[in-house]
Amino acid sequence: MTASLEKAFVKASHLPKAVQEQLAEQMLEDIEGELEWDKTLANSQGLLEEMAQKARRAKRKGKTRRKGFDEL
């Protein structure tokens, strides 16, 4: 465990039990979300590579245009 996380737990331990429960639920949800995101990214590498290849082919064929973020 990092020093920062340990410090946060120590501070949280001084809060009322109800607030501690809310923090714990939020943390668990965040952790689950991170794990799901990691899993999604790991399982999508093939699709991302296909999309990148398609974009490179389109660029080589002159079928793409450069745009700024405000033009999307």
VENQUI-V989124 format. One record per residue. N is the residue number from 0. RES is the residue in one letter. PHI is phi in whole degrees, 0 to 359 (NA if undefined). NEAR is the number of other C-alpha atoms within 8 Angstrom. Layout:
BEGIN
n->N res->RES phi->PHI near->NEAR
n->N res->RES phi->PHI near->NEAR
END
This chain:
BEGIN
n->0 res->M phi->NA near->4
n->1 res->T phi->284 near->5
n->2 res->A phi->297 near->6
n->3 res->S phi->295 near->6
n->4 res->L phi->293 near->8
n->5 res->E phi->298 near->9
n->6 res->K phi->299 near->8
n->7 res->A phi->297 near->8
n->8 res->F phi->296 near->8
n->9 res->V phi->297 near->8
n->10 res->K phi->297 near->8
n->11 res->A phi->296 near->8
n->12 res->S phi->293 near->8
n->13 res->H phi->268 near->6
n->14 res->L phi->278 near->8
n->15 res->P phi->300 near->7
n->16 res->K phi->305 near->6
n->17 res->A phi->298 near->6
n->18 res->V phi->291 near->8
n->19 res->Q phi->300 near->11
n->20 res->E phi->297 near->8
n->21 res->Q phi->297 near->8
n->22 res->L phi->300 near->8
n->23 res->A phi->298 near->8
n->24 res->E phi->297 near->8
n->25 res->Q phi->297 near->8
n->26 res->M phi->297 near->8
n->27 res->L phi->297 near->8
n->28 res->E phi->296 near->8
n->29 res->D phi->297 near->8
n->30 res->I phi->297 near->8
n->31 res->E phi->299 near->8
n->32 res->G phi->298 near->8
n->33 res->E phi->297 near->8
n->34 res->L phi->296 near->8
n->35 res->E phi->295 near->8
n->36 res->W phi->297 near->8
n->37 res->D phi->301 near->8
n->38 res->K phi->295 near->8
n->39 res->T phi->299 near->8
n->40 res->L phi->296 near->8
n->41 res->A phi->296 near->7
n->42 res->N phi->277 near->7
n->43 res->S phi->251 near->8
n->44 res->Q phi->301 near->8
n->45 res->G phi->296 near->7
n->46 res->L phi->296 near->7
n->47 res->L phi->298 near->8
n->48 res->E phi->294 near->8
n->49 res->E phi->300 near->8
n->50 res->M phi->296 near->8
n->51 res->A phi->295 near->8
n->52 res->Q phi->296 near->8
n->53 res->K phi->297 near->8
n->54 res->A phi->295 near->8
n->55 res->R phi->295 near->8
n->56 res->R phi->297 near->8
n->57 res->A phi->298 near->10
n->58 res->K phi->295 near->9
n->59 res->R phi->300 near->7
n->60 res->K phi->276 near->6
n->61 res->G phi->74 near->6
n->62 res->K phi->264 near->7
n->63 res->T phi->240 near->6
n->64 res->R phi->227 near->4
n->65 res->R phi->282 near->4
n->66 res->K phi->223 near->6
n->67 res->G phi->271 near->6
n->68 res->F phi->300 near->5
n->69 res->D phi->285 near->4
n->70 res->E phi->257 near->5
n->71 res->L phi->285 near->5
END
